[in-house]
């Protein structure tokens, strides 16, 4: 039975709980199905659009005398123009992915059911190169409709991006087929690729058993409609904001730290919260990004809910390398990182200052930035206060 706080029905007719529970379950299922269908529809249109963009890039590249240099120039200019017009989602790395996606899927386009795409005058395009078929059409308006292309790509764009990292064409087609046959989520596809499922299945004496085991999902493979809707690719495609944290406590802590740092003498200028960055095929989020006006550098802040580990330090240096290359302007100093760790009973703050050009600059950073003890104290006080408020709300039934 679904747990819920019942309203006061003393003055109303008795509530048929089994019937209400069934109604509530059905309505929840309908909403979740609708959300899932919405994600699938957006993904299909997005994937078809990116395929067409990749195709156009390839066509333009093939007109250049020096294809490598010409193609690099085309993508660089296109990325700049599209980013200005549409914002996120059209950086050079994205356009290269679209180009690679078309090159990997540009020969034969067929629906997953085996049915051919409808052609002109009722004819079909089964087994025919889409590029060749499109050449027969005289005007751009006569090209395949976006909906016709979208049925050829039943997996999500995130799945196809993950498949692009598989170098072997046979392995890539195997994973694509199995993902479609077994209904793998992106997480499950990622797990199977990382575990070299294709190679293990190829060497197995009982391939049917291996394939049957591969079809079984694990609990961590599940992807909720909310998570799917928050897919960074979908958010970029629809130009939607993406500001959320793992829980309300963490979100409140980040917001408080944001205001606290801005009140420390006015040197901190807020740049962004939960700022996303992509390295290869992986997405990451920087909790807070500031610009320190006196130091003339970006300050990357990452909040950890456990103890500080060597992996946290390594991740911060990865963030700093990315920020130095992609976010720092020529006249600015190298970025500095601040790792804040908090858990019950302890708090910690550590600056990542290694790798700076000289010791003088490092010393200047230490002088201008807030003392670690000040940050630790504020972090601990804030965490305790937020936890106390959360406890009071839970006891009194007040919504958070």
Phi, psi and omega in degrees: 000143182285128180278134180198160175273116186281141175287164178287112183244023184299329183265357183256174178292152179304141182266128178280094186300313179302318181292320179293319179300319179295317178298314181298317180297320180293319180293318177300316180298320180297317180295316180295321177296319180295319178296316178299318179294323178297317179297316180297321180294313179299317180299318181295315179293318179298314181296316178297321179296315180293326176297316181292322177297315178301320179297317181293322178299315180298318180298318180291320179301321184290352177270350181277148179288312176257095191298319183296309181292319180296316180296320178298318179295316180301312183292321179297313179293317181296319180298318179296313181295314183292324179295320177297320185278318187245355179081220186295158171104354184230036174290169181303319181298323178295316181294324175296324177295318179297318178298313179296324180296317178294316181298329180276343185226028186264353186274298184237119179246119183218148181290153182298336180281353181093353179281145182276156174292143179292134178253194181285145177057034176080357179286170182241168180246025182298125176073009182255139177300129178298320179300317179293322180294321181291331180296333181286342181275134192280329184234155179303328182292344181268003180293166178305138178291151181301327180288329177292321179287324186298329181290346179281346184236082184285343178275167179284160177299323177301322179293318181292325176297318178295322180294330180297337180282349178276113187288321182286126179296320179298316179294319181297316179293325178298310181296322179296316180296314181292323178298321179286316182296319186262355180068039181295140168282171178298322179297317180292320176300316180298318180295320181292321178294315181297328181271007179055050182298323180298312181295319180294321178292322180295325182273346183289143176281336179243079185294325180298320179294319179298316181294324179294319178293323180294337181282345183278123180276153174258159182306323182287350180281342186295142179233116181285158177303324179297317179294321180294320180294329180274007177307126183305325180296318179293317179299320178293315183299321181269359180056049179256156178286154179222084180230098177204154179241175185291329176206170185295325181296314180296319179298315180296321180295317179296317181296319180295316180297325177301311181290323181298315181293324181290340179270355182276071174084357175080009180281336182273124175250125184290134178249311182190160176238139182054044181287128186268148173215151181236129176239116189059240182254010183255140177258141177227162178227131173267124186299311180220143176228121179240164168241127179267114190292322182287321179279343183055054179209158174282146174240114181265123183241128181234129181260128178244138183272352178244199177285154179291132179235169178296331178294323178295318179295319178296320179295321179297318179294328174295317177301317182294321177297319179294314181297322180297322184277323190250335186249340184274135178273158186305324185275359183266157175282163179300148180290157176237148182248146177231118179258124178248122181244135179216135170203169186301123175096350182203154176213157184206145175225136180215131176271142174261098184248357180293150177089003177287155187301327181206164183290330179298316179295320178297318179295322178296320178300314183296326180288321187275330183280154179301146178296145182299324181296323179295316180294319179299314180298315180293321179299314182292316179298317181294317180298314180297318180297315181293321178294321178296317178297319179296320179295317179298317179298316182296321181290325183270351180079012179283131178295144181292000000 
